[in-house]
Amino acid sequence: MEASGKKVKIAINGGIGFGAKLNAKQLMTICKYMGEDEELELTTFQQLYIEIPEDQKEEIMKEFENVGLACYPVGNFVKSLRTCNFCKGEEEEGMPVAKELNRRIAGKPVPFTLKVAYTGCPIGCGEPMLSDIGVMKIRDHYNLYVGGKAKGKDAEVGTLLKENLTPEELYETVEKMIDVYAEMGKKRETFHKFMSRIGSEQLIRA
């Protein structure tokens, strides 16, 4: 199939795992769709931006997924989960919960790019306190932080919204918050500004 010449940008990464890594097969597959002078854009949220032929988009995305690459839309969507390196192991640091949370929320349309971070222990390598929504595993439960802002001279850490959540309570709360933001947020209003405007109580009560 010949490409039309028009390209579309997508985001890819190695999925939710032990750190942000790619294997040789994944790298080789990516390189198939890059010219010698083309570059990959590495974002701060553990994603790579690549441009692919629009008329082959579905076919190429399926090929990427077959080698373990996750594909996401670019723009005003919920980003894939930023994670820590899960240094103590999959079960102990809650990787199954991180994977399920990512499956439920990544790619949802929102007024402005929404960054969600997860860390498996209080050390916080995944930087949940600096993200729009942050999750921190504490023993067998999860604390939820909101409203972090990593950039600018007015940068600030997020505030604790709920603590000691079960996995199901975590999924439900995060999904509800994102739904409220999608419905009530103004066009291109960041989540931090949205939180300042409506307050955390209204966010979880709406």
VMD Tcl script that draws the C-alpha trace (Angstrom):
set ca {
  {0.00 0.00 0.00}
  {1.44 3.39 -0.97}
  {1.23 6.24 1.48}
  {-0.71 9.35 0.47}
  {2.08 11.61 1.71}
  {-0.01 13.07 4.53}
  {1.22 12.11 7.98}
  {-0.34 12.02 11.44}
  {1.43 12.19 14.78}
  {0.85 9.51 17.42}
  {2.40 8.83 20.82}
  {4.00 5.49 21.62}
  {5.83 3.85 24.50}
  {6.60 0.42 25.86}
  {3.48 0.34 28.00}
  {3.37 0.22 31.79}
  {6.33 -1.75 33.11}
  {9.61 -1.60 34.95}
  {10.73 1.86 33.89}
  {10.52 3.50 30.48}
  {12.20 0.93 28.25}
  {12.13 -0.33 24.66}
  {13.57 -3.58 23.34}
  {15.44 -4.17 20.08}
  {12.39 -5.51 18.21}
  {10.38 -2.44 19.17}
  {13.16 -0.09 18.08}
  {13.52 -1.89 14.75}
  {9.77 -1.67 14.14}
  {9.75 2.05 14.88}
  {12.70 2.63 12.54}
  {10.76 1.07 9.65}
  {8.60 4.18 9.58}
  {11.33 6.80 9.89}
  {13.48 8.42 7.25}
  {17.21 8.85 7.76}
  {16.83 12.49 8.74}
  {13.66 12.13 10.79}
  {13.72 12.41 14.57}
  {11.71 11.01 17.45}
  {10.43 13.49 20.00}
  {10.83 12.22 23.58}
  {8.32 13.85 25.92}
  {8.64 14.34 29.67}
  {5.81 11.90 30.13}
  {7.56 8.75 28.94}
  {6.15 8.91 25.42}
  {7.70 9.15 21.96}
  {6.01 11.17 19.23}
  {6.29 9.72 15.74}
  {4.68 10.73 12.46}
  {3.26 7.93 10.32}
  {1.32 7.87 7.01}
  {-2.30 8.74 7.76}
  {-3.69 6.21 5.28}
  {-1.77 3.40 7.02}
  {-2.41 4.54 10.58}
  {-4.49 1.58 11.77}
  {-2.22 -0.96 10.09}
  {0.94 0.56 11.58}
  {-0.56 0.91 15.05}
  {-1.51 -2.76 14.98}
  {2.06 -3.64 14.01}
  {3.36 -1.53 16.89}
  {0.99 -3.21 19.34}
  {2.06 -6.66 18.11}
  {5.61 -5.95 19.33}
  {4.41 -4.59 22.68}
  {4.25 -0.88 21.94}
  {1.29 1.07 23.31}
  {-0.23 3.75 21.05}
  {-2.01 6.90 22.20}
  {-3.49 10.03 20.61}
  {-1.59 13.33 20.68}
  {-3.23 16.53 21.88}
  {-5.77 17.34 24.57}
  {-6.15 13.87 26.02}
  {-5.31 12.10 29.25}
  {-1.69 11.05 28.89}
  {-0.56 7.51 29.55}
  {0.43 6.94 33.17}
  {3.86 8.18 34.17}
  {5.34 5.57 36.48}
  {8.33 4.90 38.70}
  {10.72 2.02 38.02}
  {8.86 -0.41 40.30}
  {12.14 -1.28 42.01}
  {10.68 -3.77 44.50}
  {8.64 -5.85 42.09}
  {5.38 -6.00 40.19}
  {2.99 -7.15 42.90}
  {4.57 -5.34 45.84}
  {4.46 -1.95 44.17}
  {1.07 -2.40 42.55}
  {1.92 -2.62 38.87}
  {-1.35 -4.46 38.05}
  {-3.25 -1.50 39.52}
  {-1.15 0.96 37.51}
  {-1.82 -1.00 34.31}
  {-5.55 -1.11 34.95}
  {-5.74 2.59 35.80}
  {-3.88 3.41 32.60}
  {-6.22 1.17 30.58}
  {-9.25 3.00 31.95}
  {-8.14 6.60 31.51}
  {-5.35 7.01 28.91}
  {-6.56 8.66 25.70}
  {-9.75 10.20 27.10}
  {-10.46 13.65 25.61}
  {-10.16 16.56 28.07}
  {-10.04 20.39 27.80}
  {-6.24 20.38 28.05}
  {-3.50 17.77 28.25}
  {-3.91 15.91 31.57}
  {-0.96 14.22 33.23}
  {-1.45 11.39 35.70}
  {1.45 9.85 37.60}
  {1.79 6.71 39.72}
  {4.42 5.63 42.22}
  {4.63 2.32 44.08}
  {5.97 3.69 47.37}
  {6.38 6.95 49.35}
  {9.76 7.72 47.72}
  {7.72 9.03 44.80}
  {10.02 8.38 41.82}
  {7.04 8.71 39.46}
  {6.61 12.32 40.65}
  {2.93 12.07 41.57}
  {3.08 15.26 43.64}
  {3.98 17.34 40.56}
  {1.29 15.98 38.25}
  {-2.33 16.98 37.66}
  {-3.39 13.75 39.34}
  {-0.96 11.65 41.36}
  {-1.28 8.21 42.92}
  {1.00 6.92 45.68}
  {0.80 3.34 46.97}
  {1.09 3.13 50.75}
  {1.28 -0.50 51.91}
  {-1.86 -2.10 50.43}
  {-3.80 1.10 49.73}
  {-3.52 4.21 47.59}
  {-3.33 7.94 48.30}
  {-4.65 10.36 45.69}
  {-3.17 13.82 45.09}
  {-4.52 16.52 42.78}
  {-3.51 19.89 41.41}
  {0.26 19.56 41.15}
  {2.04 22.00 38.85}
  {5.57 21.22 37.70}
  {6.29 24.27 35.52}
  {6.60 27.99 36.11}
  {7.68 30.21 38.97}
  {4.38 29.37 40.68}
  {5.03 25.61 40.61}
  {3.53 23.72 43.52}
  {2.94 20.23 44.79}
  {-0.46 18.62 44.69}
  {-2.72 18.30 47.70}
  {-3.95 15.08 49.26}
  {-7.54 14.53 48.16}
  {-8.22 11.00 49.43}
  {-6.17 8.37 51.22}
  {-6.26 4.65 51.96}
  {-8.24 3.88 48.80}
  {-8.75 0.35 47.54}
  {-7.97 -0.26 43.86}
  {-11.65 -0.07 42.90}
  {-12.14 3.14 44.91}
  {-9.09 4.57 43.17}
  {-10.35 3.73 39.68}
  {-13.82 5.12 40.43}
  {-12.53 8.36 41.93}
  {-10.01 9.11 39.19}
  {-12.47 8.30 36.41}
  {-15.11 10.52 38.02}
  {-12.67 13.43 38.36}
  {-11.67 13.16 34.72}
  {-15.32 13.03 33.67}
  {-16.06 16.18 35.71}
  {-13.06 17.96 34.18}
  {-14.10 16.90 30.67}
  {-17.64 18.21 31.27}
  {-17.00 21.39 33.28}
  {-13.53 22.49 32.20}
  {-13.18 25.44 29.84}
  {-11.40 25.02 26.51}
  {-7.63 24.82 27.07}
  {-8.09 25.30 30.83}
  {-5.37 23.38 32.61}
  {-6.38 21.00 35.37}
  {-4.49 23.15 37.90}
  {-6.55 26.22 36.95}
  {-9.72 24.13 36.87}
  {-9.02 22.93 40.42}
  {-8.39 26.50 41.59}
  {-11.69 27.59 40.03}
  {-14.05 24.92 41.33}
  {-12.25 23.53 44.38}
  {-11.50 19.93 45.32}
  {-14.74 19.40 47.21}
  {-16.88 20.20 44.18}
  {-14.63 18.01 42.05}
  {-15.49 14.87 43.99}
  {-19.05 15.93 44.81}
  {-20.14 16.73 41.26}
}
mol new
graphics top color blue
foreach p $ca { graphics top sphere $p radius 0.5 }
foreach p [lrange $ca 0 end-1] q [lrange $ca 1 end] { graphics top cylinder $p $q radius 0.2 }
display resetview
